[in-house]
Amino acid sequence: MRRPVAVRVVGPLQWVVYPSLAAIAATIVLGTPIQLFGLNLPEPVFPMVLAFSWPLIRPSMVAAAMLFALGLFLDLFWGGPLGLWPLCLMAVYGILLVSRNLLAGHEGLIRFGWYLATTLGAFLLAYVVVAALAGNAPSIYALIGQIAPTLILYPIANWMLERFDDGDIRFR
Amino acid sequence: MAFRDGPFENLKVPLAWTAAVVVVVAIIGAALLLIGDRQTADGNSTFSGARGGFEAAAGPVGGVLAAPVRWVGSVGDAIGGYFFAVSENRRLKARIAELEGWKTDAIAMKNVNARYEALLGLRTEPAIPMVAAHAISETRGPFKNAKLIDVGAAKGVRIGNPVMDENGLVGRVSGVTGGVSRMVLLTDVASRTPVLIDRTDARAVLTGDGSDNPRLEFVRGAGALQVGDRILTSGDGGGLPRGIPVGVAAKGRDGSWRVKLFSDRGAIDYVRVLLFQDFGQLVNPGALNAPPLAGLSTAPEPTAAQAAAIGDAAARRQAQAQNQADRARAANAAAAAAAPVSTPPPARPPQAQTAPVPAPAAQTPTPQAPASTPTLAPEDER
């Protein structure tokens, strides 16, 4: 007689909704106007981690729509031009969705290289859009000041890939 | 018939394709949002309703989530204050000694300035009411530098109001809801602020670029700017009052002129919103909008006493002018008579030479009319 096996289903709640809420909470917390030991808090783009990991975990309409909503949240919370971060995040998601077969099976430096390239591409797109809208190019130093903490978040993206990629047995 | 029994039972849509459709639609939507997000004539944006609703909700949520961070920050400040109390005390004592002299000078200059203003009848700007506010959240990235503050239209805050902290100008209000406002900092990439250099009174435009030190552009005049010059708001354009301290001029790493902001001396958590709109609030808008010389047609007829006084004053002015003209003519005639003649005088009989000759009338001293005396312009005197 076969024993019933408990199947743990990793649904959208685990790999889409909870990470999204965590990204929103982290963005709000780091938006606190205080200085710690004379330094301002960093301001990374947390949803960039999700834009990188979600298309590699599994193509999903829900994830894409949620990423768009996260971009809107960033624009509204930061007060930037509405549509800026949805455009940049969806561009990252779209590129990785197209090239996910190339990335399948790669780890380590190659995966980080893709994260670096897509992050730089998203920031370059945002830079061009903002410069065109404001008629004034933002400072390169300030740009680096936001890119660097965003790149430091790569271990979270890597952990999400290790945790959720191939995690749902229904997609094996 | 149940759906699963129908012809779509075995229909399978590739996940990648459906996700790709969502991505394309989302990118098009984002582009449309970017194109449609424009600033209206009253300073609002096209999506100000959505932004206002979001900010009204984000204010309290951000305050709750940021509470632990604030607590950690206050603990850090307390630790720093404990360990650096002695050096801070020395620095403050030196600062007080330095400022005592300035205080005396400031009191004297304030007194003299008030007397000058009274003597010259200057119309000084009235005191500007202010509202204190607490910053809820902050954006520090390269693409936006802004803050949410916990006062809004309910306390009289309006779009365009300048915002200061205890050190100097911070920015201006760019969006308002009932209880929360968003202010754009001077460092924002879209910020332009008319400023002046205190030492030379030269004008410039302070342009933010997302870095901590905004650029000084359109500096007019050679040698108008030196490292260490104080930068103040010029008030040009009427959007800001004149004289609010902004910062100190410095050379940037890229060789451009930049400003070290006074407001960077500490965290910008408590601010003051100046309820200043523009110069229009300083005068009667109705008088400004009146047509030129409107008083000529609207002034009432003078009374008999006023008409008599006006006629008397006019007659006095006319008589005085006539008198001055007569004196000037007499002075000119006397000068012409007293001038030496180059031709020899005709021979006269000897007795005529000994006879007393009456002095010509023109030689008698006459009062010179002030108008006839030649005066030199200051340039000529030099």
Interface residues (C-beta under 8 A of the other chain):
Chain A: A25 I28 V29 L30 G31 T32 P33 I34 Q35 L36 F37 N40 L41 E43 P55 R58 P59 S60 M61 A63 A64 A65 L67 F68 G71 L76 F77 W78 G79 G80 P81 L82 G83 L84 P86 L87 M90 A91 Y93 G94 L97 V98 R100 A126 Y127 V129 V130 A131 L133 A134 N136 A137 P138 S139 Y141 A142 L143 G145 Q146
Chain B: L15 A16 T18 A19 A20 V21 V22 V23 V24 A26 I27 G29 A30 A31 L32 L33 L34 I35 G36 D37 S45 F47 A50 R51 F54 E55 A58 V61 G62 L65 A66 P68 V69 R70 V72 G73 G76 G80 A135 I136 S137 E138 T139 R140 G141 P142 F143 K144 A146 K147 S174 G175 R182 V184 V189 A190 T207 G208 D209 G210 S211 R253 G266 A267 I268 D269
